[in-house]
Amino acid sequence: MTTLAQALLTMVDMTQPSQRIPDLWWGLAPIDCWLAALRGAALLGGAAWGMVHPLDHPFDPEAHRQVVWLFVAFAAYSALLYLVNALRPGRLLLLYRIAMVLDLAFIFILVRLTGGMTSNFYLAFYLLIALHAFYFGLATGAAVAILAGLVYPFADVWPPPIGLSDLALRVGFFLLVGFCMGGLAERERRERRLTVQLNRELRERQAHLREAQEQLIRSERLATVGELAAGLAHDLRNPLAGVSGALHVLAGQLPSDDPRQALLAEIQAQIARMNKTLTDLLWHARPPTPQCLPLNVNEVVEQALWFLPVASGSKIEVVKHLQPGLPPLRLDPNLLHQALLNILVNGRQAMPEGGQLTVSTGLRRNLLGKEQVVEVTIADTGPGIAHENLPRIFQPFFTTKAQGTGLGLAIAARIVEQHGGRIWVESEAGKGATFRIVLPVPAEDTARSQANAIAAR
C-alpha cells in the first residue's frame, strides 16, 4: 500500500489535485487522467467479469439485464462527469464528490444484484475507499469507509449468509484501508510540502550565497583599486604641494590688479580640488585610527561650520539649533570634523540656487529607550534624493554629481561607525534631505545625567 501511495503521489502535488498541474486533456491534470482511465478500466473489467462468470446459480436473465443496465448507467454518469467538467471547468472536485456518492450506490446495487455478500464485487468498496483517501486525504477516506461499512450489511438478507464475524472483518478492513491510505496520503502531502519549502529555501540561500560571493569579488576588486589609488594619491600629493607653493610665490610677485592673478587663483582652486580628491582616496584606502578625547559635540559642529566654504553672494542660509549642556563624548575631533564637513558640503552643493542649511544637536534616547545618545541633524532644502538611490547613498564611489568622487558620504559613514554611532538619511524627492548622526554617550555620563535629572525633581 505504501508503494502504491508513493507511486501515485509522485504524479501530482496533492495540495490541489486538479489545479496545480497543467491541463492535458479536457481540462484534466495527469492524476485526473489516470483516474478517468481507471474508471474506464473498472467499467471494462466489470463487464468482462460478468460475461465470463455466472451472476448466480442458476442463471437469471432478469438479473443479468439489470446488471447490464447498471453498467450502462455507470458509463453514462462517468461520461457526464467529464463532459460537465469540460463545459464548466474548475468544478472537478465538486463533481468528484458527487460521483463518490453515485459510485457508492453503484457498487452497493452491483453487489446486491450479483449475490449479495457472497459476491466478489464487494472488493470494489476497497478500491473506492483507497482512491478517495488517496485523492482527498484522511477525512474523506475515513468518511467513505464509514459509509461503505454502513451500507454493505444491507446488500443481503439478515442475518448475513457469510456470518457476522466475516461481515465485521470486511467492514473492519474498510475502515483500515480508509484510515491507512488516508494517513499515508496526508504524510506524503506533508513531506511534499516540506520538500517544496526546503527547495525554495535552498534556492533563496543559494541566491544569497551567489550575491555574497559577487559582493566579495567586488570588494576585493575595490580593495585592489583602493590600494592602487592610495599609492597614486600619496605620490601625487607631494608634487601638487610643490606646484601650489610655486603658484603662491608667483602670485606674490605680481601686482594685485594684474589680470593674471585671476588665472593663478583658478589654478590654485583646481589644485585644491585635486588635493581633496587625493586625500579622500588615501583616507578611504587607509583609514586612520580614531584618537578619541572627551569633547562636546557642539564644539566640533561649530568648527565644521566655520570651515564650510560658502561662496560670496551665495543665498544659502545656515541655521543652528545646538542644545547646550550636552554630555561629553569620546570623539576624534579631526575625524568627526571631516565627517560633518563632508555632509555640510554635500548639502551646500545640493542647493546651487540657494536655500536653508539647518544643523541641530540634542540629547535623545536610543530606540530601546535605555541609553542616552547625542543626535546631530543636518538638513537641507535642496531637491532631495531619489528613492532608488537612498540604499546606495553611503556606498563608496556612488555619486549623482558630474564631478563627484562618491567618497565624501562614504567616509562620513565610516567615521561615524568608528565612533560606535549610526548614520542614515531621510529624504523625499523635492523636499530636501536630512542626515541624522547618533553618537553614544559614555555609560558613566549617562548615569550622571540620570542622577542630575532625579536631583532636579
N, C-alpha and C positions, 0 to 999 in steps of 0.2 A: 504493500500500500504506500509506503514511504517513497519507493522508487517511482510509482505511478504519479504521485503528487509532485515530486520534483520534476519529472519529465513534462508534466502538463504546465507547471508554473514557470518553467523556463521559456514558455512560448509567449508570456504576456505579463506585464506588471498588473497585479491583481487589484490595485487600488481602485481603478476604474476600468473594469474588464473590457467594455465595449467602446471606450472613448479614448484610451491612451495610445492605441496603436493605429497607424494609418489605415484607412479603408482599403479593402481589397476587392470585394465583390458584393454588390448590392448594399453598400454601406457597412459591411461586416469586417470586423477585425479578425486576425488569424485564429484566435481562440473561438470566436463565434462561428467561423467557417468550419472549424473542427467539430464543434457541437452540432452544426447543421448536418455534416457528414455522418456523425454518429447517430443522429435521429433517422437519417435515411437508411443507415445500416441496420438499425433496430427494426425499421419497417420491413426491409427485405428479409432479414433474419427471422423475424416472427412469422412472416408469410411462408417462408421456406419450411420452418419447423411445422407449421400447421399442415403443409402438404405431405411431408414425409412421415408424420407421426399422427396417429388417430387421436381425435379430440376426446373421445371417450369410448367405452366399450358397452354395448355395440355402437356403431357409428350412427350419429344423429344428424341428418341433413339440415334440420332447422337450426341446430346449434352451430353447424358449420357455416350456414349463411349469416348468422348473427356475428360470428367472429370475422367473416369476410367484411361485412359492413362496418364492423368496429375498426378494422384496419383502414378501411376507406376513410372513415371519419378522422382517424389519427393522421392520415396523409393530408386530408383536406385542411384541418386546422393548423397543421405544421406549415403547409404552403401558405395559408393565410397569414400566419405569424410573420413570415419573412416578406410577404407582399406588403403588409401594413408597414413594416419597418422600412421597406424601400420607398413607399409613398410618403410616409411621415417619419423621417429619420429622427433619431435622438430619443426614442421611446423603447429601445430594445430591452432595457432592464425591467420595465413595467410589463412588457409583453412576455418576458421570460417568467415572471411571477404568475401571470395569468395562465401560461402554458403549464406551469408546475401543477396547478390545481387540475387542469384538464388531463395531464399525464397521470396524475394520481388516480383520477376517476377511470381513465383508460385501463390502467394496469389492474385496478380492482375488478372492473367488469370482465376483463380478459381472464383473470384468474377464476372468477365465478363461473364463466361460461366453459372453461376448459378443465373442469374437475374440482374446483374449489381448492381446498387446502392440499389436495393431492396433486395439483397442477404444478409443473415445474416453472411456470411463468411467474411464480412469486419471486423468483430471483431478480426480476426486473425492478422490484422495490429497492433492492440493494444498489442497482445502477442509478436509479433516480435519486436516492439519498446521497450517494457518493458524488454525483455530478453537481448537485445543488450545494452540497457542503464545500466542494472544491471551488465552485464559481462564486458563491455569495458569502461563504465564511461559516463560522461555527454556529451562529444564531439561526440562520436559515437552515443549515444542515440538520441541526437538532429539531427544529420545528417540523421539517419534512419527515424525519424519523418518527417523531411522536404521532403525527397524522397517519403515517403508514401503519404504525402499531395500533392505532385506534380503529382503522377501517378494515384491516386484514382479517380480524376474527369474524367479521360479518360476511366474508366471502363464501361461507359454507354453513351447513346446519350446525346446530348446537345440541349437544357437546361436539367439539371438533373430532372428525374421524382420525386425526393424527395424534390425538391425545393432548391434554393440557400441558404436559411437560414439553413436548415438541413445539407447541404453539408459543409457549413462553420463551423457549430457546430462540425461535425465529424472531419474535418481537424484540428480544434482548439484543440479538445481533443487529436488528435495525438501528437500535439506539447506539450500539457500539460503533457501527460504521459511521453514523452521523456525527457522533462526538469525536471519534478518532480522526476521520477525514477532515472535519471542520477545524479541529485543533492543529493538524498538520498544515492546513491551508493558512490559518492565522499565523502560525510560526514562520512559514515561508514568506508571508507578507511582511512580517516584522523584519525578518532577515534581509529581504529585498530592499525595504525602505532604508534599513541601516546601511546596506551596501551602497545604495544610491547616495545617501547622505555622506558616507565616508569618501566615496569617489568625488563628490562635489568639494568636500573639504580638502581632499588631496590636490585637486586641480587648483583650488584657491591658494593653498600653501606653495604649490609649485610655481604659480604665477608670482607670489610674493618673493619666493626664492630667486626667480629669474630677475625680478625687479631689483632685489638687493644685490645680486651679482652685477647687474648693469650699473647700479649706483656705485658699487665698489670699484668697478673698472673706470667709471667716470672720475671717481675720487682719486684713484691712482694717477690717471692722466692729468687731473688738475694739480695734484701734488708735484708731478714732474714738471708741468708748466710753471707752477709756482716757484720751484727751486731755480729753474732757468731764469724766470723773471726776477727773482731776488738777486741772483748773480749779476744780471744785466743792470738792475737798478743800482746795486752797490757800485758797479764800475762806472755808471753814467753820472751819478750824483756828484762825484768829485770834479769832473770836467765842467759840469754845469755850474758848480760853485765858483770855479775859476773864471768862467765866462761872465757870470753875474758880477763878480768883483771887478773884472776889467771894464764892464759897462758902467759900473758905478764910478770908477775913476774917470772914464771918458766923459761921463755926464757932468762931473765936477769941473772939467776943463773947458766946457762950453758955456757961453753966456746963457742965463736963464730964459732969455727970449729967443734963443736960437731955435729955428723950426725943427732942427734935428733932435731936439730934446723929446719931442712927441714920439719920434721913431724909437729912440732909446727906451722910453717908458713902455712902449708897446712890446719891445723885445724883452724887457725885464718882466712884464706881466706873463708873457708866454713861457719864459724860463721858470717863473714861479709855478705856473700851472703844470709844467712838465715835472718839476721837482715834487709837487704834491702827488702826482700820479705815481712817480717812482717810489715815494715814501709809502704810499698805500700798498703798492705791490710788495715792497720789502716787509711791511708790517704784516700783511696777510700771510706771506710765506713763512715768516719767522716772528710770530707774535711775542712781545716781551712779557716777562712775568710781572704781575702787579706787585708794587711795593706799597702796601696799604698803610694808611695812617688814620687816626681818628679825626674826622673832618665833618663840618656841617655842609650838607649838600648845597645849601643856598650859596655858599662862597664859590663853589665850582660853577654853579649856574651863572652867577654874576660875571665870573671871569670869562666864561664861554660867550656870553652876550657882548662883553666888551670887545672880544676879538672877532665877533661876527662882522665880516666886511659888508657894508651897505653902501652902494654907490650913491654919490651925491645926486640930489634931485629925485631919489627913489621915493615912491609913495607907500612904502612898507612901514606900517606902524607896529612897533614892538610893545606888547603889554605884558607886565609882570604881576603875578599873584603868588608871592613867596610867603609861605606860612612861617612866622617867626617861632623861635624856641624849639626847632626840630632837634631830636637827639642826634649826637654824633654817630657817623657811620664809619666802618672800616673801608677806606677808599684809597685808590691810587689817583691823586689829583690830576696827573698828566693824562693818564689813560681815560678817565671819566670826562675830562675836559675835551679830549679828542672825540669821544663818542657823542657828547652833547653838541659839539661844534658841527660834526658831520650831519646830525639831524637838523640843526638850525639852518645850515647852508642848504640842505635839501628842501626845507620849507621855503626859504627865501627864493630859491631857483624856481619853485613851483608857482610863484606869483610875479612874473615879469612885468605885469601891468599894475602891480601894487596890491595891497591887501593888509591883513592883520595877522601878526605872528604872536601867539599867546603862549607864555611859559608860566606854568603853575607848579607849586610843590605843596605837599601836605602829608600829614601822618594818617595812615589808614590801618585797617585790619586786613589780614590776608583772607583768602577765600574761606578758610575754615574758621576764621574769627578768633584764632588762638594767639597768633603772633602779630606784632606790630611791624609795619613796613612803611617806608617813605616812598611816595609816588611822585615822579616827575612827569609832567604832561606838557607836550609841545604840540600845539595845534596851529594849522594854517587855514586860510580861506581860499586856497587855490582850487584847481579843477578836480581834485580828488584822485583816487587811484581806482582803476578799473577792477571790477570784482574778480576777474580771472587772474589778475596779477597779484592779488593780496597774498596767496600762499608762497609766492616766489620773491617777495619784496626784499627779504633778508638773505637771499642766496647770492653767493659770490658771482660777480661778473654779470648779474642781471640788471639791466637798465633800460629805461624807455627814452633816455636822452640821447641826442645825436652825438654829443661829445663826452658822455659819461663813461666811467670805467666800471660801474656797478660794484664798487668796493666800499663806498662810504657807509652805507647802511649795514652791510655785512660785517664791517669792522666794528661798528657801533654795537651790533648784536653780540658779537664775540666778547667785547669788553664787558658788557652788562652780564653775560653769563659767567665770565671770570670773577665777577664780584658776587656771584651767587644770586643774581637777580633775574628778572624776566622782562622781556620787551615784546610788545605787539602793537599793531596798528589797527585803527578803526577808520573806515573811510566809505563814503558813498560818492559815486560819480556826480560832480558838480557841487559837492558840499564840503570840499576840503578834506584834509587828513589829520588825524590825531594820533600821535605816537605816545604810548604810555610805558614808562620805565618804573619797575617796582624793585626796590633795594631792601634787603632785610636789615632790621635793627638788631644789633648785638643783644644777646639774651640778658646781660646784666643791665643794659639800658632800658630794655622792655620792663624788667622788674622794677627798676627805679621809677619809670614813668607811671606804672600802675600804682606804686606806693604814693607818689605825689598826688595822683588823681584821688585816691582814697582820703588822703590827708586834707585835700581841698574841700571835701564834702563836710 
